[in-house]
Every structure is written in C-alpha cells, then in structure tokens.
Amino acid sequence: MKQAKEQKGKVMATRDDIILSRIEQSGKVTVEELAELLGVSTVTIRSDLTRLSEAGLIHRTRGGATKPILQKVERPLEETRKILEAEKQRIAKKAASLVQDGDTIFIDVGSTCTALARALPNTLQHVTIVTNGLNIALELETRQSFTIVVTGGTVRKLQHSLVQPFGMEIIRNFRFDKAFIGCNGVSANFGVSNKNLPEAEIKRSVCQNAHEVYVLADHEKIRIESTALVAPLSGITALITDHRVKKGDLQDLEQTGLRVIVV
C-alpha cells in the first residue's frame, strides 16, 4: 500500500512538471491538449490544474490554464495613507514645525509626505516648495504665501509621482534648505531604501542637493531593507519616526550616529 502511494505521488509530480513546463514554454494550455500529451483523462487534468492553481503556480482559465497572474505589491496612495494614519500625522506635524519663513524645501511623494504638506502652518511666509507629487502640488496650490514648483517627468499613477525620464532636470538646478523624504525602509546596515527604482533615483538626487535631509518613516519601516539605496545614514540629518519604534531598533540606529526624532 505504501509503495503504491509513493508511486502515485511520483507520477503526479512528473505530471505537474510537464504541465508547468508546457505553460512556461507556450504561455497557455488547454485541458484536451494536456490530456492527450500525458495520456490521462480530462477529469484528471482538471484536478491537476485546480491543485496547481490553488498553490499559486498557474492561473486557471475556462478550459485550460496560463502563467500565474502577478499581484501588484504596491498599493495606491489613497489606500496607504489610511494605514497608521495617526502615527503619520504626528510625524508630519513634527516635520512641518522644522520649516521656517523663506525656506526652499523639497517634499517627497507618499502618504506621510502628503500629511506633511497638509500640516504646514498657514503662518509661514515666502516658502518655495518643490515636489514630485502631483497631489501635493494640488494640496498646496491655494496657499498664497507658497511658491509651488513641480519637477516634471513621467507620471506613476498609483503614487501620483513624477519620475524619469525628465524627472530630475529641475532638481539638479535647486539647492534645498531642507528636504523631506519618504521611503520603504531604514536600517542601520543598509541605510534609507526604496522599492521603486525610478523614485529611488529622484530621492537620491534630492538628498545630494539639500543642506538638511529629514527622512519620514513610521515604525513599520524601521529595520527594513528595500530594493534600492536612497542614502546612507551618514547623509541624513535626522529620522523622524513614531513612538512605537522598537527600543532595540532605535538603539541600533542611534549607534550609527544618526539623530532620531521620536514623536
């Protein structure tokens, strides 16, 4: 009995390999095609495809299957700004308090930086704000004492951000008093990082052109190492994060010499 089960498992595994290989080569298959190829019934093939689909290895279609449909790992700004909303507002309020009359600042894209734009005091005068966030520019356009400059570039629709090509032409011609940067991760080992490569390039250029750089990151982004380096911690003036940051993570960051502002 045990040998029979083991043999059946081997046969099934071989069948799976052939199915997956066929889909990889042609992009899609039909039940009838696989049944003929493998010499089994269409009922058996349908069962195989259902099992492989449930495992996430293929995408089941009417009468067959295709390669798995990749899910978007990035969520739209309208969704992410509702996550840890209170923490982001506290971070934004602290960041906004650092802006002074006459400053030229850069405000990055993202939910926390959007909260910063909304938190800027109405009493500020003669502030020039450069941003690659279309939503941020629209948020601030009615502020009479602000000069709003949009970087230009190609629109990333989920984040309403402007990136390459042409995303850095204006940035190269500015020197910012303060830059407020969002990110996907901050770690003692890797530094500040971001998962989207075109946005990481924009952030990197801004950091190089700013006298002071403030990274805005909630506690869930601490110790995370994302795809692309934005800046080493030595290139950051301060990290502003919320009070839920873990004590050990905070100590690791501060041991590098980084100033961490906890709100």
Residue, then its C-alpha position, 0 to 999 in steps of 0.5 A: m500500500k505504501q509503495a503504491k502511494e509513493q508511486k502515485g505521488k511520483v507520477m503526479a509530480t512528473r505530471d505537474d512538471i510537464i504541465l508547468s513546463r508546457i505553460e512556461q514554454s507556450g504561455k497557455v494550455t488547454v485541458e484536451e491538449l494536456a490530456e492527450l500529451l500525458g495520456v490521462s483523462t480530462v477529469t484528471i487534468r482538471s484536478d491537476l490544474t485546480r491543485l496547481s492553481e490553488a498553490g499559486l503556480i498557474h492561473r486557471t482559465r475556462g478550459g485550460a490554464t496560463k502563467p500565474i497572474l502577478q499581484k501588484v505589491e504596491r498599493p495606491l496612495e489613497e489606500t496607504r495613507k489610511i494605514l497608521e494614519a495617526e502615527k503619520q500625522r504626528i510625524a508630519k506635524k513634527a516635520a512641518s514645525l522644522v520649516q521656517d519663513g523663506d525656506t526652499i524645501f523639497i517634499d517627497v511623494g507618499s502618504t506621510c509626505t502628503a500629511l506633511a504638506r497638509a500640516l504646514p502652518n498657514t503662518l509661514q511666509h515666502v516658502t518655495i516648495v518643490t515636489n514630485g507629487l502631483n497631489i501635493a502640488l494640488e494640496l498646496e496650490t491655494r496657499q498664497s504665501f507658497t511658491i509651488v514648483v513641480t519637477g516634471g517627468t513621467v507620471r506613476k499613477l498609483q503614487h501620483s509621482l513624477v519620475q524619469p525620464f525628465g524627472m530630475e532636470i529641475i532638481r539638479n538646478f535647486r539647492f534645498d534648505k531642507a528636504f523631506i523624504g519618504c521611503n520603504g525602509v531604514s536600517a542601520n546596515f543598509g541605510v534609507s531604501n526604496k522599492n521603486l527604482p525610478e523614485a529611488e533615483i529622484k530621492r537620491s538626487v534630492c538628498q545630494n542637493a539639500h543642506e538638511v535631509y529629514v527622512l519620514a518613516d513610521h515604525e513599520k519601516i524601521r529595520i527594513e531593507s528595500t530594493a534600492l539605496v536612497a542614502p546612507l545614514s551618514g547623509i541624513t540629518a535626522l529620522i523622524t519616526d513614531h513612538r512605537v519604534k522598537k527600543g532595540d531598533l532605535q538603539d541600533l540606529e542611534q549607534t550609527g550616529l544618526r539623530v532620531i526624532v521620536v514623536 
